[in-house]
Amino acid sequence: MFRTVERTEAGVRLLDQRKLPAEAVYVTCASADEVAEAIRLMIVRGAPAIGVTAAFGVALAASQASGLPPSALDAAIVRARDALAAARPTAVNLFWALTRMEGAARNARAEGAGNTELALLLEREAQAIHDEDLAACRAIGRHAAPLVPAKATVLTHCNAGGLATAGYVTALGVIRGAVDAGKAIRVFAGETRPFLQGARLTAWELMDDGIETVLIADGAAGSLMHGGKVDLVVVGADRIAANGDVANKIGTYSLAVLAKENGIPFYVAAPTSTIDRKAATGADIPIEERDPAEVTELRGLRIAPEGVSALNPAFDVTPARYVAAIVTERGIARAPYAASLAALVPPS
């Protein structure tokens, strides 16, 4: 089994997802700034994995500054938090984890913790975030089991598997759980242009699990749905608004509309840390704009005419009316989502 992210004596060790599936290469980040850069460059990606990685980045900064005066250690934690928060804007798990780490540090200082004690506490808190993510993903699979028929073809988009988490799965956990329950499952994995997470990562994970997988071009999804070849769609999420609007990898909205048109249930699987109660609707979710070169080039090879402009939004927002259910580690939410999500994550 691969490890997406782990804390080691040398720093924060990450599986470089840019290299998959050709090779499994690990990168060790020796500072919080290097962790932030790894998140920005998508060495690590997927909302839960980004949150765990950021937590380890804060712990790393605290450990490295533990020999400094208390005020300098506190300043190092703030600097690490700011650098990590600036890495990517859409995945709310990043900010959730940073807020939790910052709160743990503040509470420890208020209780009189010294530098060594504070650094150890933050290491434990980051590891707890890691372990809780693994447990949450397994619970998502259990809760989703009744949603999957005994024999089904599932369409998924982007990568919401172990590579997007601390090492287990979210949306792919729905699939893996169904297979473990003895159900006959086949998967259509959308390639997910422009970064090809579906082709490079999801197909790799599913094949490693021995699950029947068929890679499709993103544009083939509608035809397959219309032809009766898809039974359900399952995706992950990077941020879920209080009303149930879902931000996920670009192209998700199109799949949701197609699923609705063809009478196919569209499910979202994500931990409750992905729910942003401060975002009333999807309009409040920031959408990351990435380098246009990701559209005009493919691994360094130019595929578009020189000088053509390109637009590269990394995510889109699917309105709640297209979502049949949101599966979390605490249970399943259904419309009306303002009420069902609030029951799972009460307002603070």
C-alpha positions in Angstrom: 0.0 0.0 0.0 1.2 3.5 -0.8 1.4 6.3 1.7 0.1 9.6 0.4 1.6 11.7 3.2 3.5 11.0 6.4 5.6 12.8 9.0 9.2 11.5 9.2 12.3 12.7 11.1 13.5 14.4 7.9 10.2 16.4 7.3 6.9 15.7 5.5 7.2 12.8 3.1 4.8 12.9 0.1 4.1 10.6 -2.8 4.7 12.8 -5.9 1.4 12.4 -7.7 2.8 14.2 -10.8 4.9 11.2 -11.6 2.2 8.6 -11.4 1.5 6.1 -12.9 4.9 5.8 -14.5 6.8 5.7 -11.3 6.2 6.0 -7.5 8.6 8.7 -6.3 8.6 10.2 -2.8 9.5 13.8 -2.0 10.5 15.0 1.5 9.7 18.6 2.4 12.2 20.0 4.9 10.3 23.2 5.8 6.8 24.6 5.9 7.6 26.6 2.8 8.5 23.5 0.9 5.2 21.9 2.1 3.3 24.9 0.8 5.1 24.7 -2.6 4.3 20.9 -2.8 0.7 21.7 -2.3 0.7 24.5 -4.9 2.5 22.3 -7.5 0.1 19.4 -6.9 2.8 17.0 -5.7 0.0 16.3 -3.2 -3.6 17.0 -4.1 -7.1 16.1 -3.0 -8.8 18.1 -0.3 -8.4 15.7 2.6 -4.7 15.0 1.8 -4.0 18.7 1.5 -5.5 19.3 4.9 -3.4 16.5 6.5 -0.2 17.8 4.7 -0.8 21.3 5.9 -1.2 20.1 9.5 2.1 18.3 9.3 3.7 21.4 7.8 2.7 23.5 10.8 4.0 20.8 13.2 7.3 20.7 11.2 7.7 24.5 11.6 7.0 24.3 15.3 9.5 21.5 15.8 12.2 23.4 13.9 11.6 26.6 15.9 11.3 24.9 19.3 14.8 26.0 20.4 14.0 29.7 19.8 12.5 32.1 22.3 8.7 31.5 22.7 7.8 34.6 20.8 9.9 33.4 17.8 8.3 30.0 17.9 4.8 31.5 17.9 5.8 33.8 15.0 7.1 30.7 13.1 3.8 29.0 13.5 2.0 32.1 12.1 4.4 32.3 9.2 3.9 28.6 8.4 0.1 29.0 8.6 0.1 32.0 6.2 2.4 30.3 3.7 0.3 27.1 3.7 -3.0 29.0 3.5 -1.8 30.8 0.3 -1.0 27.5 -1.5 -4.4 26.8 -2.9 -7.7 28.6 -2.3 -10.6 26.2 -3.0 -10.1 23.1 -0.8 -11.6 24.0 2.6 -9.9 21.1 4.4 -6.7 23.1 4.1 -8.1 26.0 6.1 -10.0 23.7 8.5 -6.7 21.9 9.4 -4.8 25.1 9.7 -7.4 26.6 12.0 -7.4 23.5 14.1 -3.6 23.6 14.4 -3.6 27.3 15.3 -6.3 26.7 17.9 -4.3 23.9 19.5 -1.3 26.1 19.7 -3.2 29.0 21.2 -4.9 26.8 23.8 -1.6 25.2 24.8 0.0 28.6 25.3 -2.9 29.8 27.3 -2.4 26.7 29.6 1.3 27.6 30.1 2.9 25.2 27.6 6.6 25.7 27.0 8.2 25.4 23.6 9.0 21.7 23.8 5.6 20.8 25.1 3.9 22.9 22.4 5.9 21.4 19.6 5.1 17.8 20.8 1.4 18.7 21.1 1.3 20.0 17.5 3.0 16.8 16.3 0.3 14.8 18.1 -2.5 17.1 16.7 -1.3 16.7 13.1 -1.1 12.9 13.5 -4.6 12.9 14.9 -5.9 14.8 11.9 -4.2 12.2 9.7 -5.7 9.3 11.7 -9.1 10.8 11.8 -9.1 11.2 8.0 -8.4 7.5 7.6 -11.2 6.6 10.0 -13.6 9.0 8.3 -13.0 7.6 4.8 -13.6 4.1 6.0 -16.9 5.2 7.6 -17.9 6.9 4.3 -17.6 3.5 2.6 -19.8 1.9 5.2 -22.5 4.5 5.0 -22.6 4.4 1.2 -23.0 0.7 0.9 -26.9 0.7 0.6 -26.6 3.3 -2.3 -24.9 0.8 -4.7 -26.9 -1.9 -6.4 -25.7 -5.5 -6.4 -24.6 -5.1 -9.9 -23.6 -1.7 -11.2 -21.5 0.4 -13.5 -20.2 3.5 -11.6 -18.9 6.6 -13.3 -16.4 8.7 -11.4 -14.5 11.9 -12.1 -11.0 13.2 -11.1 -9.5 11.2 -8.2 -11.2 10.8 -4.8 -9.3 7.8 -3.7 -6.4 7.1 -1.3 -4.2 9.5 -3.2 -6.6 12.3 -2.3 -6.7 11.5 1.4 -4.3 10.3 4.1 -4.3 7.0 2.3 -7.7 5.5 2.1 -10.6 6.8 0.0 -13.7 9.0 -0.3 -15.6 8.5 -3.5 -13.6 5.5 -4.4 -14.4 4.2 -1.0 -18.0 3.8 -2.1 -16.7 1.6 -4.9 -14.2 -0.3 -2.9 -16.8 -0.9 -0.1 -19.3 -2.2 -2.7 -16.7 -4.6 -4.1 -15.7 -5.8 -0.6 -19.4 -6.5 0.0 -19.4 -8.9 -3.0 -21.2 -6.6 -5.4 -20.4 -6.8 -9.2 -18.9 -3.4 -9.9 -17.5 -1.9 -13.1 -16.1 1.6 -13.2 -15.9 4.2 -15.9 -13.1 6.6 -14.9 -13.3 9.9 -16.7 -9.8 11.1 -17.8 -10.3 14.5 -16.1 -8.5 17.0 -18.3 -6.4 19.0 -18.1 -4.4 17.4 -15.3 -5.6 13.8 -16.1 -6.2 12.8 -12.5 -8.7 10.2 -13.7 -6.4 8.6 -16.3 -3.2 8.8 -14.2 -4.4 8.3 -10.7 -7.9 6.8 -10.4 -7.3 4.1 -13.0 -4.0 3.3 -11.3 -5.7 2.9 -7.9 -8.7 0.9 -9.1 -6.5 -1.5 -11.1 -4.2 -1.9 -8.1 -7.3 -3.0 -6.2 -8.3 -5.5 -9.0 -11.5 -3.5 -9.8 -12.7 -3.7 -13.4 -11.9 -0.2 -14.8 -12.6 1.4 -18.1 -11.0 4.7 -18.9 -13.1 7.1 -20.9 -12.6 10.5 -22.5 -14.5 13.2 -20.5 -16.7 13.9 -23.5 -17.9 10.3 -23.7 -19.9 10.4 -20.4 -23.1 11.9 -21.8 -23.3 9.3 -24.5 -22.7 6.4 -22.1 -25.4 7.8 -19.7 -27.9 8.2 -22.5 -27.2 4.7 -23.7 -28.1 3.2 -20.3 -24.5 2.1 -19.6 -24.1 4.1 -16.3 -26.1 3.2 -13.1 -24.7 5.9 -10.8 -22.1 8.7 -10.6 -19.9 9.1 -7.5 -17.5 12.0 -7.0 -15.6 13.7 -4.2 -15.6 17.3 -3.2 -13.2 20.1 -2.3 -15.8 22.3 -0.6 -19.5 21.9 0.2 -21.5 25.0 1.0 -24.2 25.1 3.7 -27.0 24.7 1.2 -25.4 21.6 -0.4 -23.8 23.2 -3.4 -20.6 21.3 -4.2 -17.2 22.5 -5.5 -15.2 19.7 -7.2 -12.9 19.3 -10.1 -13.8 21.1 -13.2 -16.2 19.0 -15.3 -18.2 17.8 -12.3 -21.1 20.2 -12.9 -21.5 18.9 -16.5 -21.7 15.3 -15.2 -24.3 16.2 -12.6 -26.5 17.9 -15.3 -26.1 14.9 -17.6 -27.0 12.5 -14.7 -30.1 14.5 -13.9 -31.2 14.5 -17.5 -30.8 10.8 -17.8 -32.3 9.9 -14.4 -29.1 8.7 -12.9 -28.3 9.3 -9.2 -25.4 11.7 -8.6 -23.7 11.1 -5.2 -21.0 13.1 -3.5 -18.7 11.5 -0.9 -16.6 13.7 1.4 -15.7 14.0 5.1 -17.5 16.6 7.2 -14.3 18.7 7.2 -15.2 19.5 3.6 -18.4 21.2 4.6 -18.0 25.0 4.9 -20.8 26.4 6.9 -19.4 29.9 6.3 -20.2 29.5 2.6 -23.9 30.0 2.4 -24.0 28.9 -1.3 -21.6 27.8 -4.0 -21.3 31.5 -5.0 -19.3 32.0 -1.8 -16.7 29.4 -2.8 -13.4 30.7 -4.3 -12.5 29.0 -7.6 -8.8 28.5 -8.2 -7.5 29.6 -11.6 -4.4 27.6 -12.5 -1.6 28.1 -15.1 -3.0 28.2 -18.6 0.0 26.1 -19.7 -1.8 23.1 -18.1 -4.3 23.4 -20.9 -2.0 24.3 -23.8 0.7 21.7 -22.9 0.7 18.1 -21.9 3.7 17.2 -19.7 5.8 19.8 -21.4 4.6 19.0 -25.0 2.8 21.9 -26.6 -0.6 20.7 -28.0 -2.1 24.1 -28.9 -1.0 26.9 -31.3 1.5 29.4 -30.0 -0.2 32.5 -28.8 -3.6 31.1 -28.2 -5.2 32.2 -24.9 -6.4 29.5 -22.5 -8.7 29.5 -19.4 -7.9 27.0 -16.6 -10.4 27.1 -13.7 -9.5 24.1 -11.5 -13.0 23.6 -10.1 -16.7 24.2 -10.8 -19.8 24.3 -8.5 -22.6 21.8 -8.8 -25.9 23.2 -7.5 -27.5 21.1 -4.7 -30.5 20.4 -6.8 -28.4 18.0 -8.9 -27.1 16.0 -5.9 -29.0 12.9 -4.9 -27.1 12.5 -1.6 -23.9 13.6 0.2 -22.2 10.8 2.0 -20.0 11.7 5.0 -18.4 9.7 7.9 -21.3 10.9 10.1 -24.1 9.7 7.8 -25.9 10.6 4.6 -27.3 14.0 3.9 -30.2 14.5 1.5 -32.2 17.5 0.4 -33.1 19.9 1.9 -29.4 20.2 2.6 -29.5 23.3 4.7 -31.2 21.1 7.4 -29.5 17.8 6.8 -25.9 19.2 6.7 -26.6 21.3 9.7 -27.6 18.2 11.6 -24.3 16.6 10.6 -22.2 19.7 11.3 -24.0 22.0 13.7 -23.3 25.7 13.5 -20.5 26.6 15.9 
